[in-house]
Amino acid sequence: MTRTLALSALLVSIAASGCAIVPDTPMVRGEAKAQGRAVALGESVWQGDTILTPLSVIEDSRCPQNVQCVRAGELVVSTRITATHWQQTVPLTLGEPYTVMNRSYVLSGATPGQVAGQAIQPGAYRFTYAAP
């Protein structure tokens, strides 16, 4: 009986040694692009160990490229932040850091820029995110 228990313990330890611990990763529909890549509305991109997805443009009052403005205006994008075991949708303003769960994010770039007299179609936007 002792021999059987010893053999059983050996087999369990051999089987367990083949197992690997895989850390949880956030899940999104489809594939997330590599960190630093520009994404369209609805596309996801990695930022560190989280995934950011721009959902909609809330405000785009940026000064058009061919106009002199008193105020620069701003771009605000509703962005879903997905990490392991939590998710939050927040308005991110171009160039302003946002901190949640001890992590910081910034909407660092957006194209195209505004042009006087021309509306930007939602599908034309591309956004980049960075860590501040």
C-alpha positions, 0 to 999 in steps of 0.5 A: 500500500505504501508503494502504491501511495508513493507511486500515486504521489509521483504520478501526480507530481509529474502530471502537475509539472506539465501544467503552466500558470497562464495569467488572466488577460482581458478579453475583447471581441476580435483581436486587439492591435499592438500597443502604439498602433492607431485604431478606428472607432470600435477597434481595440488596442493594447496599452500595457496590460489593458485593452482600450477601445474607442467607442464614440466621439463625444466632442470634437471642437478642435481648431481647424487647421486652416483657421486662427482660433482664440481657443484650441478646443478639444477632442473627447472620445468615449473609451472602454478600458478593459483589464483583468476582472474589470471594465470601465467606459470613460471620456478621454480628452486628447492629451489629458491623462486619466488614472483608474485602478493605479493605471494611467492612460492618455489619448495621445493622438487623433487623425484627421485634424479638423478642416473648416467647412468639412465634417469628419465622418466617424469611420475616418477617425484614428486614435492612438493611446499612450501611458503618460 
